[in-house]
Amino acid sequence: MIKFSGIGMSLGSIEEGNSELEKKFGWEEGKISAKTGINRRFISSSAETPEILAARAVANLEKNLVIDDIDCIISATNTQTNIFPALAYHILLDKKFNSNVQCFGLNVGCTGFVDALVLAYSGIASKLYKKVLIVTADTYSKFIQEQDQSTRPLFSDGASATLIEFDEDGYILQDYVSTSVPDTLHHLCMMKDKNLKDYIQMNGPNILTFAVGKVLPGLTKIINPDLEYTFYPHQAGKLVLDTFEKKLSNNISMKKNYSDFGNLVSGSIPNLIHNCCPDLNLQKNIILSGFGVGLAHTSLIFKK
Amino acid sequence: MLVNKDILEAIFVIDIEEILELDPETLLDESMGWDSMAKVLLIAEISDKFDKTLDADDLETIQSLNELDALITKTASE
């Protein structure tokens, strides 16, 4: 039904190691890596907005693919510069797309790529579209307060552009789980300080409780113990993914790259695929799992 | 007497000998390493060792080492 035709990435241009942050926070050397498993982040410069990073990701995708004939653009971001129009429309700025392109903008966090993929798949399955461009972009670092030392080491800034196309021999959506837990939105959200400046508030312990207590059981329900899967989870960090790895059965091969990239929010799964699996379409059974802001979780199992 | 020594050792930055020398009524604070990261480590440890999910909201109500130890025991036995 669908194939992943290509992925273009664009990361924040400032590469940041741990020692700089450890010095800034007065922490002993090695603390960030030991606690989070993250060794490097990519931070956006003041000029690099989500829109600019997204345009670069699309340009990188175009180096290998023709995308002029797409039918639909779905964008996913929490941090676009202006409330409207959606990031998807910004992609139209630099491109001579068909004027029939339909644009959707999702205000979503770490589930963003998977949520967009649900819409793309539905649109292709119902023959509304043949080619869908999914664009994710976030610059969380611009919204983390100076004193928030527990959140700052986790996130990178970046954007992704993924082309999804109809393919008769492509992936079929075999199973699906989605969870949104009532009254948990305050655990990871944008707030305003006393000067009305936006900042990200994150409660790490509550998010881990959600990952262990809701995401993991949800995933377990849709996994067939007799099949082999390649698992592409949102790159939330060492503690979450180590816990998943210990609890999930041996028929699941988990991909990870958070140590080199940090948490790229909705861009983490496309970046993981781009980085670890140049041709995703060769794999038989894949699981894509996003979880975070909401608090929400969406996991998809595709098979061939 | 504190019973969940291995878990306390895993989550605090101070040595277990130092923890055991403390009065169990000692209040949890950042000087002994009781911060957001310690709470995250605790949830992961409990999941790993007991296959249980500790509700992070429960951590907001405990104040002392003794209460933390009791919460670990309660979660493990649920």
Boltz contact constraints between the chains, C-beta under 6 A:
constraints:
  - contact:
      token1: [A, 35]
      token2: [B, 37]
      max_distance: 6.0
  - contact:
      token1: [A, 150]
      token2: [B, 36]
      max_distance: 6.0
  - contact:
      token1: [A, 204]
      token2: [B, 36]
      max_distance: 6.0
  - contact:
      token1: [A, 204]
      token2: [B, 40]
      max_distance: 6.0
  - contact:
      token1: [A, 205]
      token2: [B, 39]
      max_distance: 6.0
  - contact:
      token1: [A, 205]
      token2: [B, 40]
      max_distance: 6.0
  - contact:
      token1: [A, 205]
      token2: [B, 43]
      max_distance: 6.0
  - contact:
      token1: [A, 205]
      token2: [B, 56]
      max_distance: 6.0
  - contact:
      token1: [A, 206]
      token2: [B, 56]
      max_distance: 6.0
  - contact:
      token1: [A, 208]
      token2: [B, 40]
      max_distance: 6.0
  - contact:
      token1: [A, 208]
      token2: [B, 43]
      max_distance: 6.0
  - contact:
      token1: [A, 209]
      token2: [B, 43]
      max_distance: 6.0
  - contact:
      token1: [A, 209]
      token2: [B, 55]
      max_distance: 6.0
  - contact:
      token1: [A, 209]
      token2: [B, 56]
      max_distance: 6.0
  - contact:
      token1: [A, 212]
      token2: [B, 47]
      max_distance: 6.0
  - contact:
      token1: [A, 212]
      token2: [B, 53]
      max_distance: 6.0
  - contact:
      token1: [A, 213]
      token2: [B, 53]
      max_distance: 6.0
  - contact:
      token1: [A, 239]
      token2: [B, 40]
      max_distance: 6.0
  - contact:
      token1: [A, 239]
      token2: [B, 44]
      max_distance: 6.0
  - contact:
      token1: [A, 243]
      token2: [B, 44]
      max_distance: 6.0
  - contact:
      token1: [A, 243]
      token2: [B, 47]
      max_distance: 6.0
